């Protein structure tokens, strides 16, 4: 919701994501909008705008470092395998997440997230908070990651360039990256990138790993075991400017994360210790996750129209050596080498056309998406090989028109058609829906803008998670319905040079998302004599209400912003699920959140300093879906981060960044991660606490030439 400066052209971009926030200002040239002149990541979101350098100063080695300060967004999961983006309490399975246009949703394993990428490789992140556009679809919003490319990094008249970077943290690990990029002739460009991360077992805030009673967990020393591992990320890109109006590009990225990790990376060390001691099994298991993405892009401009087409294939694989089960004779039959593979292949086409007529302008956005999702599971024991497969496909068409009248009123109608086919152990069926959206925008004055929107949503039932069998053991439910519903928002924003500021801005968005026939993966099967039997079913209608708000102040070299966000969910359960789930909230629901960021530029020294604080309130005990069973109350926390960015005049191309994350060594876990106390029939009390790192002093030195 906050932007330090914006104009009507920027507003048009924001409107296209209809409408988590509202931004506008006096006319500025496009060049006034900051571009990436150094190695950094630009984050554009419908609820917040951050300058590229501010993102680079975070020295992000986890997606949470990059995105947690954005109102309405959180990233749960402290482990490298467990990056879970949530928007308004909805987790990554309800979001459309892409990297360079390639769909990432794979639901590999319920103990890990759907997204695996290192922040350093990213050129930009574009986030739609809430489902505000029929262009994107989905229930909760969209996150579009774009990796770097050569022409963005080359200075004017530069033919070739490169970069070397080294980073280290006293409580996180170290990494280095090497990059080369350039032009071949005037039409061809290339980029080669390699990043290696050596991740350490970090120490929690306060240096003590505690259980639910506040006692130190036996056989711990303050460090979270099962995090140490190696991450390698490589990217190759080739581009060809066929003409001034046409470009094709080919990209290949390979990502590998390997180490001796805990069996359940998302549940915290206290739980892993309790489970392994009860079962007399190893704490750590050799694990490897790989992702290979191949993309082909075509961009063309003709007249007042543009078109971007992306064809891609994205394959993720999780491998684990589970022969450690043989250490306990009771479970020796589980000893195996287990592999799960998820493959997304598809084609996206997005076009825009501007049409001017008497007193009315039209901006058409239209296109289609095609996605095939295939999963394969394999378990190899000494005596047999067990396999399973599932598949789904989606075809979508959409068109949206931004109609601006001479009197300043803008209407934005849209329509989308989705057809979804699924062949899984739960259901073999086809679902389709025509969805509509309508938005209105009114300039109340030169400095105040009001927007209202309403968007229908649709999502078919997912195929099963891959790593535990790709549908094996699932209960058939041929009557399961697709999720549908409505997202409605109203937003107001104000910006002017008042209160002594060069720019002062403030605004707020109120939203309500209703998801009819909400699907829960672990619903108790009605009338089943086994109390632990569960299946995937529609359990009721979910309502999520909340707001995002901001205040921004810019004066000279000082820039400050305060953001607020809140989202509360409530399930109106169907009759057969009333007793167990009525009034339940989403497990990833986070307490009211305040984020504060102050930055100051000292021009004489080429030095920028930054201070960031995030305060999250408690969440009281209540009914939720998939959370802790005994006590699911969530502890609030306050985290402070500081950083400084220096580019010395005497060393052109050199950048030095130093910072301290979690300055006051707070002991906490993200509320979008697992927290709370559960009771297990084998393990006893399980304290689910996905410990975040304690204080981490880190530094980065890079040389770009």
Secondary structure, 3 states (H helix, E strand, C coil): CECCCCCHHHHHHHHCCCCCCCCCCCCCCHHHCCCCCCCCCEEEECCEEECHHHHHHCCCCCHHHHHCCCCCEEEECCCCCCEEEEECCECHHHCEEEECCEECCCCCCCCCCCECCCHHHEEEEEEEECCCCCCCCCCCEEEEEEECCHHHHCCCCCCEEEEEEEEEECCCEEEEEEEEEEEECCCEEEEEEEEEEEECCCEEHHHCCECCCCCECCCCCCECCCCCEEEEEEEEEEEEEEECCEEEEEEEEEEEEEEEEECCCCCCHHHHHHHHHHHCCCCEEEEEEEEEEEEEEEEEEECCEEEEEEEEEEEEEEEEECHHHHHCHHHHHHCCEEEEEEEEEEEEEEEEEEEEECCEEEEEEEEEEEEEEEEEEEEECCCCEEEEEEEEEEEEEEEEEEEEECCCEEEEEEEEEEEEEEECCCCEEEEEEEEEEEEEEEEEECCEEEEEEEEEEEECCCCCCCCCCCCCCCCCCCCCCCEEEEEEEEEEEEEECCCCCCEEEEEEEEEEEEEEEEEEEEEECCCCCCCCCEEEEEEEEEEEEEEEEEEEEEECCEEEEEEEEEEEEEEEECHHHHHHHCCCEECCCCCCEEEEEEEEEEHHHCEEEEEEEEEECCECCCCEECCCCCECCECCEEEEEEEEEECCCCCCCEEEEEEEECCCCCCCCCCCCCCCEEEECCCEEEECCCCCECCEEEEEEEEEC
